[in-house]
Amino acid sequence: MYARSVIRRSQGRPTSDGAGVRLTRVITPGQSLDPFLMLDEFDSNEANDYIGGFPAHPHRGFETVTYMLDGHMLHEDHMGNRGDLKPGGAQWMTAARGIIHSEMPQQVAGRMRGFQLWLNLPSRLKMQPAQYRDIEPEDMPEHRQGNSLMRVIAGQLEFVGSDVQVQGAVADTATQALYVDVVLDALELVKIKIPTSHRSLLYVYEHSVEIGEARLVKGEMAELSEGDYVELAAGSKGARLLLLAAQPIKEPVVHYGPFVMNTAQEIEQAVMDFRTGRLTG
């Protein structure tokens, strides 16, 4: 078996979105990380940084995955779905043809922390009906190894030299995505299998981790080389990171605000559909 290594690394940039929510944009649209379109991290103890939330807005052509570590957010959409996002919970939303939704804080003080990932959809699925899945904290599959913990949002978690298999909360996604929140104890080492067909990324959000000869610290994202698995070795304070892997779609990507399609004409149609109330119809 062949271990993956770090081939590129980057750091997010501060920005704001929604009604002034301050966040760190880890993956920016246009970075050519097919099928990953965007990754935002939000983390603040100051209510003014998040209280405006994300009022009603449209999406078409991709999937959003919101994963909460701290705080309480309420999701509502045009299909009548209503879900409470709480610490340890997640929401997997397939916008596809179109969805209009909001995500609003349900607190006026305390820490709000989590991530939102955008995953592209292949052209054959972009105009399918929208879907929505809520994952309660108690329903999130977990695997403990010593004092370390891995929470599997999507895909199947497997290890080198072990028969352990942990099926994530979401399976059979369009890009066969693997999404794991990895919390390693100090100096802990794990070898996680990754399908050879997948592009894989790591984002460290606490402390540091070593991948081969590379050391990533808090706030760094790495794109990994091809291989069968990744070996993660935590530093002396442990490590917390997101492991993302998915099958590239290898299709043209045209992005405009909340719409991601394959051609400029499809983007123009999405804008027109939204303006005329036909985005979700």
C-alpha positions, 0 to 999 in steps of 0.5 A: 500500500502507498501512503499519501503525502502533502503536495500543496498547502494553504491557509484560509482568509478572513471574510464575511457572508450572509448577514455579516457572519465573520468566517474563514474561507478555507477553500475559495471557489475557483481553486480547482479542487474538484469536486470540492467547491468551498469550505468555510470555518466559523468560530467566534465567542462574539455574538456580533460576529454571527448573530445576523446569520444566513437569511433566506437565499437560493442555491442550485447545482451542488450540495452543502454540508454544515457541521456544528461543533459549538452553538445552535443554528436553525435551518428552514427551507421552502420545502417545509424542512426545519432542523436544529443544528446543535453541537455534534450534528450535521445537515446534508442538503442537496440543492440540485435544481433549487432550494431556498433556505435560511440558517439562523443562530438560536443564541445571543451569546456564547461560542458558535463554531462549525464548518460548511462544505460545498460539494459539486454535483455531476451535470446529470444530477444538477436539475434533480429535485432538492433533498435534505437530511438532518443528522442529530448528534446522537445519530452521528457514527463514531469510532474510538481508538484509545483516547482518540475519536473519529466522527464519520459524517459521510462515507465508510471509515476504514483503517490499514491493518484493521477490520474496523468499518464505520459507515457514516451518517450519509452514504451513496453520495454523488461523489462517494464522499468521505467526511471525517472529523478526526480528534487525535489524542497526544502523539496518537497515530492512525492510518486511514484508508482513502479510495485511490480514485479520490481527491483528498484534503485535510484541514487542521482546526486545532493544534498540529498533525504530521503527514509523512515529513510534513507538519500541518498546524492550526489553520492550514489545509493540505491537498494530498497526493494519490495513494491508498491511505493517509498516516496521521500523527498528532503532536504533543497536544493532540490534533483536531482536523477534517479529513475530506475525500471525494471522487472528482467529477471532471466536468466544466464548472461555472460558479456565480454566487449561490449557483454552480453549473456547467455553462454560462447559459445554465447560470443565466437560466438559474438567475432568471429562474430565481427572479421569476420564482421558478428556481424550485419549481 
